[in-house]
Amino acid sequence: MTFDGRTALVTGGSSGIGLATARMLRDQGARVAITGRSAQRLAAARRELGEEVLAIRADVSSLADLARMRAALEGAFAPIDIVFANAGVALGTPLATADEATYNAIMDTNVKGVFFTVQAVLPLMRDGGSIILNTSWLNQVGTPGRAILSASKAAVRSFARTMSAELLDRKIRVNAVSPGSIETPIHRGKGQTEEDFRAYAARVGSQVPAGRMGRPEEVAAAVLFLASDASAYMLGAEIVIDGGRSEL
Ligand SMILES: NC(=O)c1ccc[n+]([C@@H]2O[C@H](COP(=O)([O-])OP(=O)(O)OC[C@H]3O[C@@H](n4cnc5c(N)ncnc54)[C@H](OP(=O)(O)O)[C@@H]3O)[C@@H](O)[C@H]2O)c1
């Protein structure tokens, strides 16, 4: 799979699944731009990915930041062939105790952020391009304490369908990847030791038919497939990469 001469934007490209995808796209010849909120994390990712990668500090929940992101892309980067709307957060929201601030933090990044990211970059996209949204296996199962996160990801799953229908005239396809439990910093609690995390990963892995948590590269591979012409007949679809958790 080669992406020579193509440009790809990865939101939340400074960590985890986004960083693995940015790395894989770069390795396959794409020019890559990444975004995130933390300047420090972005700088570290850029050191790893190489100076030719464009790093833009932008919070997807802020329309002002998205306008700045668009201006930065317009000057140095466009036209864009591939957009991976990946930036997202995962917070617990038990029915009895979840508060409004947590509700807003999840919905503003995972739902509003994805919608307005796509709106911001569409004028910069080449017709025939590919947009990939990052949803979650949680969009189709009921998991205690995850009501808002799961609902946010169900909204993203729905966006893949409606956006793809709306963009038919420009031949821009919109599809989704749906990761299961993937070993990324999103699962790391504050102050958690490596030993604590290994114990957590083993516990989660034991609940997965594949017997382990997934690797970010296993999601990135699906993103590259959806970004490529090999998936030209897929529109509004979802690839589930969850070790069998939602199927078996
Ligand atoms: N790991 C899993 O098990 C799993 C499972 C299903 C779905 N997902 C989804 O996969 C996506 C990536 O998660 P990950 O596991 O790779 O987590 P991660 O390692 O924590 O990476 C999240 C990325 O998103 C960025 N980000 C978060 N909020 C943002 C905002 N408001 N504006 C801009 N950037 C923002 C983060 O950078 P800053 O914090 O510096 O902004 C970081 O680059 C998320 O949408 C997540 O819901 C993950």
The ligand as an ORCA input file, in Angstrom:
! r2SCAN-3c Opt
* xyz 0 1
  N      -7.256      2.728     23.341
  C      -8.437      2.159     23.303
  O      -8.662      1.129     23.956
  C      -9.523      2.725     22.437
  C     -10.672      1.948     22.211
  C     -11.705      2.456     21.421
  C     -11.586      3.722     20.868
  N     -10.464      4.449     21.106
  C     -10.409      5.790     20.513
  O      -9.186      5.979     19.848
  C      -8.882      7.377     19.824
  C      -7.432      7.559     20.203
  O      -7.264      7.115     21.540
  P      -5.903      6.466     22.082
  O      -6.269      5.216     22.750
  O      -4.864      6.487     21.043
  O      -5.591      7.508     23.277
  P      -4.358      8.448     23.600
  O      -3.080      7.716     23.499
  O      -4.715      9.099     24.892
  O      -4.399      9.529     22.423
  C      -5.421     10.477     22.333
  C      -4.960     11.574     21.390
  O      -6.012     12.519     21.231
  C      -5.551     13.816     21.603
  N      -6.676     14.567     22.143
  C      -7.487     14.258     23.179
  N      -8.415     15.212     23.348
  C      -8.192     16.145     22.379
  C      -8.811     17.373     22.022
  N      -9.859     17.862     22.700
  N      -8.319     18.043     20.965
  C      -7.266     17.575     20.259
  N      -6.634     16.431     20.548
  C      -7.097     15.732     21.599
  C      -4.434     13.544     22.609
  O      -3.499     14.604     22.726
  P      -3.671     15.746     23.875
  O      -4.144     15.057     25.110
  O      -2.333     16.387     23.992
  O      -4.701     16.668     23.335
  C      -3.771     12.346     21.944
  O      -2.949     12.748     20.887
  C      -9.899      8.054     20.730
  O     -10.927      8.642     19.959
  C     -10.446      6.902     21.537
  O     -11.755      7.136     22.001
  C      -9.438      3.998     21.879
*
